[in-house]
Amino acid sequence: MIWIGLILLAVVATPLLIERNRLTMNDAARGSAPGQFAELSRGVTHYFWFGPQNGPVAVCIHGLTTPSFVWRGITKGLALMGYRTLIYDLYGRGYSDRPSGVQDRQYFLSQLNELLDREGVNGRITLFGYSMGGSIATCFAAAAPDRIERLVLLAPAGMGLTPNKIMDFIAKAPLIGDWLMLALFASFFRKGIKAESTQATNVPHVFEQQAEQLEYKGYVSAVLASRRGILTDVLRDEHRAIQAAGIPVLAIWGKEDSVIPASAIGTLAEWNRAAEHEVIPEAGHGLPYTHANQVIDLVRNHLMAKG
């Protein structure tokens, strides 16, 4: 019986020890990072500007597991279009700090508002949101429609997630869910990266950079906090408010996306009948880094059609 108890103790302790021994995101880890850093109310935020100094401002918000580097292909295209583009790492990802707490909309909106204030961005912006970043962008636009020139959503969350029994259980179970997340997520995440890594990308080494996130303490917990937080929000009222405010919306989807359900297109079309929709036939969920050129072409066509 003692041996059984010791084995069980080892099983329980192993994920906790692995997390404890992961690297800490600190000044030393940020030593080789490109871009700049801002000390905001909840900690350090890593960010980067691209494009001409005096161009119209675009802001790009990344997704649940993919830090700001996934926008590098998009930012090149936006710079050629004359945009001055801001990308940044959400708390818990990339080179930003990993503050604890529920990652609900206010958690993310305060980070974005503080960063824009610090950088002196007072005028109207074109706001891009990818996956979970689509939910954040939608909430921001609905809360401050006078600050938005247009909204571009890439495979956006906010219309419901594809059911996943394991992740759904983890998200709903306060203690055992935390342990299961630490025990299982890394394996699931690496498997997903491997499946996607056969695709050509517009961002060099993007899959290696995704996998590197697992090396840092707090990343897995941040993913779970967002899954329990902003990703539980169904944004019907927000999309209706965006339509009522007259904000132009372009939504771009991957036909082969297994993360955001296909029904999301119809749902968004019902909530905002003025939104324009484009589907990239061969694309999955990784639109910013697997199909950046097609995304930029669609954005350019959208702008030209709007005059």
N, C-alpha and C positions, 0 to 999 in steps of 0.2 A: 504493500500500500504506500509505503514511503516513496518508492521509486515512481509509482504512478503520480503521486503528488508533485514530485520534483519535475517530472516530465511535463505535467500540466503547467507548472509554474514557469518552466522554460519557454513553453509555447506562448503563454500569455506575455511574458517579459520581452521576448525577442523583438516584436515590432516596436515596442516602446524604447528599447535600447538602440535599435537602428535609427529611430527618429532623433533620439538624444545625441547620437554621435554624428549626425549629419552636419555639414558645414553651416556656419552662421553667416547671414548676409550682413556684412559690415564694411567699414572703409577699406579694409584690406582686400576683400572680395571685389569691391568696386574699382580697384586700382586701375584695371585695364579697360574699364567700360567706356564706350563712346558717349558723347552727349554731356548733359548737365544734371545737377541734383538740386532739389528744392526741399528745405525743411518745412514741412507742413504740420498741421495740428496733430495728425496721427503718426507722423514720422517722415522719413526721407522718401521722396518720389523721384524716380529717374525719368528724364525726358530728353527729347531731341527735336530740333527744328530742321526742316529741309526746305529748299526752294528760295526764291527771290525774297529779299527783305521786305519789299513794299507790296507784295502780292496779296490778294484776298486770302483770308485765313481759313484753312481746313484743319479739323481736329479728328484724329482717328483713335477709336477705342477698341482694344483687342478683346479676345474672348476668355473663356473660363480657364483654359490650361496653356494658352499660347501668348507669351509676352509680346511687347511692342515690336520685336524684330520681325514678326510676321508681316508687317506693313512695308518692309523695305522695297518690295517690288512696286507697290502702289504709290509710294512717295515719289519714286522716280518719274512715274507717269504724271502725277499731279504737279511736280515741279516744271515739267515741260509744258504743262497747261497754264503755268504762271502762278500756281498756288504756293503760299507759304504754309507748310504743313507741320503740325505738332503731333508727335506720337509720344506716348508715355506708358510706363508700366503701372498697372493697377497694383494696389497694395497686395502683398502676398506672392507677387510674381516678379520675374526678371530681377532687376537691381534695386527695386523698391523695398521698403521695410515690410515686415510681417506683423503688424499689430493684431492683437486678438479681438474677438468680438464678432457679433453677427454681421455678415456682409450683406446688408439690405441696401435698398436704393439710396438712403441717406448717407450710408457709409461711402458709397462710390460717388454720389453727387457732391458731397462736401470736398472730396479729393479733387474733382474736376474744377469746381468753382474756385477753390483756393489756388489751384495751379494757374487758371486763367487770370485771376486777379493779380497774382505775383508777376505774371508775364505781361501784364498791361493789356490784355485782350478785352477790349470793351465793346467793339463793334459786332456786327452780325457775322456768324461763322457758318461754313458748310460742315456738317457733322456726319462722320462716318462711324458706323457701329457694326462690328462683326460678332456674330453668335451672341454670347452674353453681353458683349459690348453693344449689340443692337438693343437690348433691354435698357442698358444704361443710357444710351443715346436717346431712346424714345422717352424715358422718364425725364431727362434733361430738357428735351424739346417741349414736352407737354408742360413742364413747370415754368419754362422761360421762353415762350414762343417768339418774343420780340428779339431774342438773341440769335435766332436761327434763320439763315438764308435758305437752306435746303437740307434735307435729311437723306442720306444714302445708307441703306441697310443691306448687309451681306449675310445671308443665311441667319436672320435674326432670331433670337429667342424671344419669348414673351407671349407666344401663342400656344404654349404647351410643349412638353418634351416627349420624345419617343419613350414609351414605357421600358423600364429596365428593372426587373424584380430585385436584383441584388442592390443596385444603387438606390432604388426607391426605399428599400428596407433600411439601408445604412442611413439615409437622410432622415428617416423618421425615428430611429432608435438613438436616444441621447448618449448612452455610455457604450453599449456594445457596438453601436454604429461607428463611434470614434475609433474603437479598437480595430474593427473590421476594415475601416478605411486605411488605417496605417498598415494593416496586414496584407490587404489585397490590391490596393489602388496601383502601386508601382507595377505589378505584373500586368494588370489590365491596360495601363497606360503604355507600357513598352510594346505590348501586343498590338495596340492600335497604331502606334508609330511605325512599327514594322510593316503592317498591312498597307499603310499609306506611302511608305518610303519608295515604292516602285514607281511613283509618279514623278514626272519632271516638275521642277519648281522654279520660281522666279527669285527665290531667296536662298543664296548659297548656305549649305550646312544647316538648313532649318530643322531637319529632323534630329540631328545631333544636338542642336541647341535646345530643342524641346526636351530631350531625354536628360540633359544636364540640369533641368529644373529639379529633378528628383534628388539631386545631391545636397540641396539646401533645406535646412530646418524650417518648418512652417509652411512650406509649399502645399503639401498634401492637406494639411488642416485648412488652409485658405480655400482650396478647391471645395472641400466639404462645407465650409461656412457659406460659400456662395450658393452651393446646391441647396442649402437649407434657407438661404436668404433670398436674394433678388430673383433667383431662378424659379421660385415658387409663385412669383407674381404673374398674373394673367392681365395683360395690358390693354384690354378692350377700351376702357375709358380714356386712357392716354392717347391711343391712336385716333379715337373719335375727336378728342380735343385738338390734336394736330391737324386733322382735316378741317375742323371748324376755324382754326387759326389761319388756314390757307397756306400752310407750309408745303412746298413741293416735296414729294417723297418718291424715291426710286428704290425699289426692293429687288435685289439680285439673288437668285437661288441656284443651287446645284441640283440637277435632276437626279443624280445618284447619291444625294445626301442621306446618310443613315442616322444622323444625329438629330436634325430638325425634321419632323414629319412632313410629308408632302401636303397634308391637310392644312399646314400653316399658311400656304399661299392663299387658299380660299378663305381662311379665317381673316387674314389681314385685308384681303380684298373686300370682305363684308364690313369690316370695321372702318375702313377708309377707302371709299369708292374712288377717290381722286388719285390714289397711289398708283404709280406705274410699276409693272412687274416685268422682269426679264429672267429667263431660265437658261443657264449654260448647260447644254445637253450632256456632255461627258464629265461634268464636274461633280465632286463629292462635297464634303463640308469645308475643305481647306481653301476656299476661294481666294483669299488675299495672297497666298503664297503658291498655289498651284495654277491659278488662272488670272494672274494680275493683269496681263495684257488685255484679255477679254473684258475684265472689269473696267479698266480705263477706257476702252473703246465704247462700252455701254454708257459710262458716265459722260464722255465727250459727246456722244450722240444725244443723250438726254439734255445736255446744256444747249446744244445747237438747236434742238427742237423747241426749246423754251425761249430762244432768241437771246 
